[in-house]
């Protein structure tokens, strides 16, 4: 079997539901620049928009990559970013045509070595999408879900935590929302801090008030995690980690930019806080220094970004050797769910589910991977289980590199 084509295409349709509405902001690294700092939306927010009239239905678009073979089998993955599609078509397509799609290790290593810049960033993200599409193809070839090819399943269902980006961070509104999500069965929630060092003492007070309100709202039975989204510095993180400790956060996520290993070590040494990061670490070689420095307790590499399923499994093995857990970042749902389903539950205890966004990201999928009562049932279809719903597609456009 040989690869005969690699195509990226964009599908367009209309949704009957309004687009997800961001109710608040989160702290950002650029907050230190006053002219670039995002402004806080109305603390209450405008009234929910009315149901859109048919002519006002929001447009939905998504990009996918498809790998075709001379045996008639195809593998697909997405949605992708435009940057990924451009690199796939301009850098990787001609290289892959004529090659064996079942030779996964060779293809991964060759794609990584194809360009000197392929080790990180958009090039690695493009490689990741191709790797996931190749795993989808292999699963169809062997008529099995990808997690079975990886050695699973290790459980019947996967615990999902609710990732609450875009939800209100005013203490009262956040507490009400958190209590509602807990009632739906989610045993863990992650919230995003609105403030950072640029906001001074008032920012610290607001961040801590959010932590206090959420813990009071959900009690001791729900795990709470908090994400600083790179927006802090070392002194602010140390101060906040100490102040948060009585509220028992499961982890503090990404207080610093991902390359600042020494800063993570300083926070860990000064506070003993449980730290999580890794969604912006590319491949096992980026992850390894953080493990060797004992800087992190949770690795959050994302198979959509860090080298695909092939590399994600290697990161899991590396983390296991250091007794560090892996909870993949949830840019998508499919690849992460298959990887977690193939790993020991004590190594990969759960997956992230973007509570506000992942339904829309799966708009064109026939089968939506969605938690029920805080749990995801393992897919049973061959490959990744990704099939597009033609009834939702109004237009399909093949993309070009130039």
URMO-V404992 format. One record per backbone hydrogen bond with DSSP energy under -1.0 kcal/mol. NH is the residue of the N-H (numbers start at 1). CO is the residue of the C=O. Records with the same first field share a line. If there is no record, write none. Layout:
NH=CO, CO
This chain:
3=99
4=68
5=68
7=66
9=64
10=397
11=62
12=395
13=60
15=58
23=166
27=193
31=28
32=29
33=30
36=33
37=33
56=53
57=54
60=13
62=11
64=9
65=77
66=7
67=75
68=5
69=73
70=2
72=69
75=67
77=65
80=63
85=81
86=82
87=83
88=84
89=85
90=86
91=87
92=87
93=88
96=92
97=93
98=3
99=96
103=100
104=102
107=103
108=104
109=105
110=106
111=107
112=108
113=109
118=115
124=120
125=121
126=122
127=123
128=124
129=125
130=126
131=127
132=128
133=129
134=130
135=131
136=132
137=133
138=134
139=135
140=136
141=137
142=138
144=139
146=383
148=145
149=145
150=146
151=148
152=147
154=341
158=376
160=374
161=351
162=188
163=353
164=190
167=164
174=170
175=171
176=172
177=173
178=174
179=175
180=176
181=177
182=178
183=179
185=182
186=181
189=223
190=162
191=225
193=227
199=196
200=197
203=199
204=200
205=201
206=202
207=203
208=204
209=205
210=206
211=207
212=208
213=209
214=210
215=211
216=212
217=213
218=214
219=215
223=187
225=189
226=251
227=191
228=253
230=254
231=228
232=255
237=233
238=234
239=235
240=236
241=237
242=238
243=239
244=240
245=241
247=244
248=245
250=224
252=274
253=226
254=276
260=257
261=259
264=260
265=261
266=262
267=263
268=264
269=265
270=266
271=267
272=268
276=252
277=298
281=278
287=283
288=284
291=287
292=288
293=289
294=291
295=290
297=275
298=275
299=325
300=277
305=302
306=302
312=308
313=309
315=311
316=312
317=313
318=314
319=315
320=316
321=317
322=319
323=320
324=319
325=297
326=347
327=299
337=333
338=334
339=335
340=336
341=337
342=339
343=340
347=344
348=344
351=159
353=161
355=163, 353
358=354
361=357
362=358
363=360
365=362
366=387
370=368
372=375
376=158
378=156
383=144
385=382
389=364
392=389
394=12
395=12
397=10
399=8
